[in-house]
Amino acid sequence: MYKLIKPILFQLDPEKAHGMTIDALKLTQKYPIFLPVIRQMFHYENPVLQQQIHGISFDNPIGLAAGFDKSCEVPKALEKAGFGALELGGITPKPQPGNPKPRMYRLIEDYALINRMGFNNLGMNKALSNLRKYSYQTPIGLNVGVNKATPYEARYEDYIKVISTFKNDVSFFTVNISSPNTENLQSFHDKDEFSQLCKAIQNFKDKESLNVPIFIKLTSDLSLEGLGHMLEPITQTFDGIILANTTQKREDLQSDNRVETGGLSGKPLFERNLELISYAYKQTKGQFLIIGTGGIFDTSDVITMLRHGASLVQIYSSLVFEGPGLTKKLNKQLASYLKSNGYNSVKDIIGLDVK
């Protein structure tokens, strides 16, 4: 079905096509009779794929990356689409329109996307209202950002505000310091800035006795040395790390849209992010949760990321190119790989290729 509609969607502006997809999912939520149909089409269960991490039950390791459902508008429909977890957002305290349009581009020849959305969302209060319309069995995570208008010295407070607002309604949080489309956000990767952020997060966790895991998402443009300097405070402050967000590099791309500014996602990120994952797994001796993302298009990519140290993975760009059936395909083929190679659990292959 997606093969039939993909040529039509690809004739449209990417953001408009995405909006049409969200509208279609809203329709399924409005008429719940459609939800079991979605589940039957896209859901696959197998005990070999299940994991328990930080008290959260993941039915499979394939999660939806942040950016698809920016304001928690269609989580109930997405829950039926076969993901092991959903990361919604990014959410900021106040609503904001994001950057001027056009701000999303397909790089068809490169199986990639470029976006400079700028944390466009309806704000934390409306997003929370949307989320609370339904109950969920799938773990729901929230990607947390900062408002563009927030004074530089008060950016830490934006993260705390959103986490405090959603602390009773989600399974995990992701602190996003890696979006290239919000001015000065990536300066949190600098040693002094990051130290202040960690201190603010830790003080909040201690004060609130927060029992919801908080992950952090870093940029793909981080050097191994830079990641190495950050790992100690990360493991002391956060409960997991997502490697990695988009890149601003434009190496070996074919599409004319490569000249656009913003974050590049998709296939070109895979090898670089795999290197970051493997390094982080080795440095933390396999004792810290790593979530891999960037350029995952087939089951071989999933297996490779898991064997290099990721316990979970997330996809987004590949859904644009391959369609919603990708989730079921990945899970079914991963389960087949595990069983045919004598593994009893997906946990058995995590980090096998890291020496």
C-alpha positions as CSV (number, residue, x, y, z in Angstrom):
1,M,0.0,0.0,0.0
2,Y,2.8,2.4,0.9
3,K,4.5,1.7,-2.4
4,L,1.4,2.9,-4.1
5,I,1.1,6.2,-2.2
6,K,4.8,7.0,-1.7
7,P,5.2,8.5,-5.2
8,I,2.2,10.8,-4.5
9,L,3.6,11.8,-1.1
10,F,7.0,12.5,-2.5
11,Q,5.5,15.0,-4.9
12,L,4.4,17.0,-1.9
13,D,6.5,19.2,0.4
14,P,7.8,16.9,3.1
15,E,6.3,18.8,5.9
16,K,2.9,18.8,4.2
17,A,3.1,15.1,3.6
18,H,3.9,14.6,7.2
19,G,1.0,16.7,8.2
20,M,-1.3,14.6,6.1
21,T,0.0,11.5,7.9
22,I,-0.7,13.0,11.3
23,D,-4.2,13.9,10.1
24,A,-4.8,10.3,9.0
25,L,-3.6,9.0,12.4
26,K,-5.9,11.4,14.2
27,L,-8.8,10.0,12.2
28,T,-8.0,6.5,13.5
29,Q,-7.9,7.8,17.0
30,K,-11.3,9.5,16.6
31,Y,-12.8,6.2,15.4
32,P,-11.2,3.5,17.6
33,I,-12.6,0.7,15.4
34,F,-9.6,1.3,13.2
35,L,-7.0,0.7,16.0
36,P,-7.2,-3.1,16.0
37,V,-6.7,-3.0,12.2
38,I,-3.5,-1.0,12.6
39,R,-2.3,-3.4,15.2
40,Q,-3.0,-6.4,13.1
41,M,-1.1,-4.9,10.1
42,F,2.0,-3.6,11.9
43,H,2.4,-5.4,15.2
44,Y,4.6,-8.4,15.8
45,E,5.2,-10.1,19.2
46,N,7.9,-12.6,20.2
47,P,9.2,-13.3,23.7
48,V,12.8,-13.4,22.3
49,L,12.5,-9.6,21.6
50,Q,11.4,-8.6,25.1
51,Q,13.6,-6.7,27.6
52,Q,13.2,-5.1,31.1
53,I,15.3,-2.0,31.4
54,H,15.2,0.5,34.2
55,G,11.9,-1.1,35.3
56,I,10.4,-0.5,31.8
57,S,9.0,-3.5,29.8
58,F,10.0,-3.2,26.1
59,D,8.2,-5.8,23.9
60,N,10.8,-5.2,21.2
61,P,13.9,-3.0,20.7
62,I,12.6,-1.0,17.8
63,G,11.5,2.5,19.0
64,L,10.1,5.5,17.3
65,A,12.6,8.4,17.4
66,A,11.5,11.9,18.5
67,G,10.3,14.4,15.9
68,F,7.4,12.4,14.4
69,D,4.7,13.3,16.9
70,K,5.9,16.7,18.2
71,S,2.9,17.6,20.4
72,C,1.6,14.2,21.5
73,E,-1.2,14.3,19.0
74,V,-1.4,10.7,17.8
75,P,0.3,8.5,20.4
76,K,-2.6,6.0,20.7
77,A,-2.5,5.3,16.9
78,L,1.3,5.1,17.0
79,E,1.1,2.6,19.9
80,K,-0.6,0.1,17.5
81,A,2.1,0.5,14.9
82,G,4.5,-2.1,16.3
83,F,7.0,0.0,18.1
84,G,8.7,-1.2,21.4
85,A,8.6,2.4,22.6
86,L,7.5,5.8,21.4
87,E,9.6,9.0,22.0
88,L,7.3,12.0,21.5
89,G,8.2,15.6,21.2
90,G,10.5,17.6,21.4
91,I,8.4,19.6,23.8
92,T,9.2,23.0,25.1
93,P,7.5,24.9,28.0
94,K,5.8,27.4,25.8
95,P,4.3,26.9,22.3
96,Q,6.5,28.0,19.4
97,P,6.1,27.9,15.7
98,G,9.7,26.9,14.8
99,N,11.8,28.2,12.0
100,P,10.4,29.7,8.7
101,K,9.2,27.3,6.1
102,P,10.3,25.4,4.0
103,R,12.3,23.7,6.7
104,M,12.4,20.0,5.8
105,Y,14.0,18.4,2.7
106,R,14.3,14.9,1.2
107,L,17.6,13.7,-0.1
108,I,16.2,10.9,-2.1
109,E,19.5,9.7,-3.7
110,D,21.1,9.6,-0.2
111,Y,18.1,8.0,1.7
112,A,18.3,11.0,4.0
113,L,16.4,14.0,5.3
114,I,17.5,17.5,6.3
115,N,15.4,19.5,8.7
116,R,15.7,22.8,10.5
117,M,12.3,22.7,12.2
118,G,13.4,24.5,15.4
119,F,11.4,22.7,18.1
120,N,8.0,23.6,16.6
121,N,5.3,22.3,19.0
122,L,2.2,23.3,20.9
123,G,3.9,23.6,24.3
124,M,3.9,21.4,27.3
125,N,0.4,22.1,28.6
126,K,-1.4,21.3,25.4
127,A,0.9,18.3,24.8
128,L,0.1,16.9,28.2
129,S,-3.6,17.4,27.6
130,N,-3.3,15.5,24.3
131,L,-1.3,12.7,26.0
132,R,-3.8,12.3,28.8
133,K,-6.7,11.5,26.5
134,Y,-5.7,7.9,26.4
135,S,-4.0,5.1,28.4
136,Y,-1.0,3.2,27.1
137,Q,0.7,-0.2,27.3
138,T,3.7,0.8,25.2
139,P,6.4,2.8,27.0
140,I,6.0,6.5,26.2
141,G,9.0,8.7,26.3
142,L,9.3,12.5,26.0
143,N,12.0,14.4,24.2
144,V,12.6,17.7,26.1
145,G,13.8,20.9,24.5
146,V,14.2,24.6,25.2
147,N,12.3,27.7,23.9
148,K,14.1,29.9,21.5
149,A,13.2,33.0,23.5
150,T,14.4,31.6,26.8
151,P,17.4,33.7,28.1
152,Y,20.7,31.9,27.6
153,E,21.4,31.6,31.4
154,A,17.9,30.2,32.1
155,R,17.9,27.4,29.5
156,Y,18.4,24.8,32.2
157,E,15.0,25.7,33.7
158,D,13.1,24.9,30.5
159,Y,14.2,21.2,30.8
160,I,13.2,21.1,34.4
161,K,9.8,22.7,33.7
162,V,8.8,20.1,31.1
163,I,10.1,17.2,33.1
164,S,8.2,18.4,36.2
165,T,5.0,18.7,34.1
166,F,5.2,15.2,32.7
167,K,6.8,13.3,35.5
168,N,3.7,11.3,36.3
169,D,2.7,10.6,32.7
170,V,5.6,9.1,30.8
171,S,8.0,6.2,31.1
172,F,11.2,8.1,30.4
173,F,12.6,11.5,29.4
174,T,15.2,12.5,26.9
175,V,17.1,15.7,27.4
176,N,17.9,17.0,23.9
177,I,21.1,19.1,23.8
178,S,21.8,18.1,20.2
179,S,19.4,19.9,17.9
180,P,21.4,22.1,15.5
181,N,18.4,24.3,14.9
182,T,18.2,26.1,18.2
183,E,20.9,28.7,18.8
184,N,23.5,27.8,21.4
185,L,21.8,24.5,22.3
186,Q,24.8,22.4,21.3
187,S,27.0,24.5,23.5
188,F,25.8,22.2,26.3
189,H,28.3,19.7,24.9
190,D,31.1,22.0,26.2
191,K,32.6,20.9,29.5
192,D,31.5,23.8,31.7
193,E,28.1,24.1,30.2
194,F,27.5,20.4,30.5
195,S,28.6,20.4,34.1
196,Q,26.0,23.0,35.0
197,L,23.3,21.1,33.1
198,C,24.2,17.9,35.0
199,K,24.1,19.7,38.3
200,A,20.7,21.2,37.5
201,I,19.2,17.8,36.5
202,Q,20.7,16.0,39.5
203,N,19.4,18.6,41.9
204,F,15.9,18.3,40.5
205,K,16.1,14.5,40.7
206,D,17.1,14.6,44.3
207,K,14.6,17.2,45.3
208,E,11.7,15.5,43.6
209,S,12.8,11.9,44.3
210,L,12.1,11.3,40.6
211,N,11.8,7.7,39.7
212,V,11.4,8.2,35.9
213,P,14.6,7.5,33.9
214,I,16.2,10.5,32.2
215,F,18.3,9.9,29.0
216,I,20.4,12.3,27.1
217,K,20.7,12.7,23.3
218,L,24.0,13.9,21.9
219,T,25.0,15.1,18.4
220,S,26.5,12.9,15.8
221,D,29.2,15.5,15.3
222,L,30.8,14.8,18.6
223,S,34.4,13.5,18.5
224,L,35.3,10.3,20.3
225,E,37.5,12.3,22.6
226,G,34.6,14.7,23.3
227,L,32.3,11.9,24.0
228,G,34.9,10.4,26.3
229,H,35.1,13.5,28.4
230,M,31.3,13.6,28.8
231,L,30.7,9.9,29.7
232,E,31.7,10.2,33.4
233,P,29.2,13.0,34.2
234,I,26.6,11.3,31.9
235,T,26.8,8.0,33.8
236,Q,26.6,9.9,37.1
237,T,23.6,12.0,36.2
238,F,21.6,10.2,33.5
239,D,20.1,6.8,33.1
240,G,20.9,6.3,29.4
241,I,22.4,7.9,26.3
242,I,21.0,8.2,22.8
243,L,23.6,8.1,20.1
244,A,23.2,10.1,18.1
245,N,21.1,13.0,16.7
246,T,21.5,14.6,13.3
247,T,24.8,15.9,11.8
248,Q,25.6,19.2,10.1
249,K,28.3,17.5,8.0
250,R,27.6,17.0,4.3
251,E,30.1,14.4,3.1
252,D,29.7,12.2,0.0
253,L,26.1,13.3,-0.7
254,Q,24.4,13.1,-4.1
255,S,21.2,15.1,-3.7
256,D,20.9,18.7,-4.7
257,N,19.3,19.4,-1.4
258,R,22.6,18.7,0.4
259,V,23.2,22.5,0.3
260,E,20.3,23.1,2.7
261,T,21.2,24.0,6.3
262,G,19.9,22.0,9.3
263,G,20.4,18.5,10.7
264,L,21.0,15.6,8.3
265,S,19.4,12.3,9.3
266,G,19.2,8.9,7.5
267,K,21.6,6.5,6.0
268,P,24.7,8.7,5.9
269,L,24.7,8.7,9.8
270,F,24.9,5.0,10.3
271,E,28.7,4.3,10.3
272,R,29.5,7.4,12.3
273,N,26.9,6.7,15.0
274,L,27.9,3.1,15.1
275,E,31.4,4.2,16.0
276,L,30.1,6.4,18.8
277,I,27.9,3.5,20.2
278,S,30.8,1.0,20.1
279,Y,33.1,3.5,21.9
280,A,30.5,4.4,24.6
281,Y,29.8,0.7,25.2
282,K,33.5,-0.1,25.6
283,Q,34.2,2.9,27.8
284,T,31.3,2.1,30.1
285,K,32.1,-1.7,30.1
286,G,28.6,-2.5,28.9
287,Q,27.1,-1.3,32.2
288,F,25.2,1.8,30.9
289,L,22.1,1.9,28.6
290,I,22.8,3.0,25.0
291,I,20.1,3.6,22.5
292,G,21.2,3.6,18.9
293,T,19.7,5.7,16.2
294,G,20.6,7.1,12.8
295,G,20.4,5.4,9.4
296,I,18.7,2.1,10.4
297,F,17.0,0.8,7.3
298,D,17.0,-3.0,7.5
299,T,17.4,-5.8,10.0
300,S,21.1,-6.1,9.4
301,D,21.4,-2.5,10.6
302,V,19.5,-3.3,13.8
303,I,21.6,-6.4,14.5
304,T,24.8,-4.4,13.8
305,M,23.9,-1.7,16.3
306,L,22.8,-4.2,18.9
307,R,26.1,-6.2,18.5
308,H,28.0,-2.9,18.9
309,G,26.4,-2.0,22.2
310,A,23.0,-0.6,21.8
311,S,20.3,-2.2,23.9
312,L,17.5,-0.4,22.0
313,V,17.3,1.4,18.7
314,Q,15.1,4.2,17.2
315,I,14.0,4.8,13.7
316,Y,12.4,7.7,11.8
317,S,13.9,8.7,8.5
318,S,13.7,5.1,7.2
319,L,9.9,5.1,7.8
320,V,9.7,7.9,5.3
321,F,11.4,5.9,2.7
322,E,10.3,2.4,3.6
323,G,6.8,3.0,5.0
324,P,5.1,1.9,8.3
325,G,5.5,-1.8,7.5
326,L,9.2,-1.5,8.3
327,T,8.6,-2.0,12.1
328,K,7.0,-5.4,11.8
329,K,9.5,-6.5,9.2
330,L,12.4,-5.5,11.4
331,N,11.0,-7.3,14.5
332,K,10.0,-10.4,12.6
333,Q,13.4,-10.8,10.9
334,L,15.3,-10.0,14.1
335,A,13.4,-12.7,16.0
336,S,14.2,-15.1,13.2
337,Y,17.9,-14.3,13.3
338,L,18.0,-14.8,17.1
339,K,16.3,-18.1,17.0
340,S,18.2,-19.5,14.0
341,N,21.5,-18.6,15.7
342,G,20.6,-20.1,19.0
343,Y,20.0,-17.0,21.1
344,N,17.3,-17.1,23.7
345,S,16.9,-13.3,24.0
346,V,17.8,-10.1,22.2
347,K,19.9,-9.3,25.2
348,D,22.3,-12.1,24.3
349,I,23.8,-10.2,21.3
350,I,24.2,-6.8,22.9
351,G,27.9,-5.7,22.6
352,L,29.1,-9.0,21.1
353,D,31.2,-7.2,18.5
354,V,32.9,-4.8,20.9
355,K,36.4,-5.9,21.8
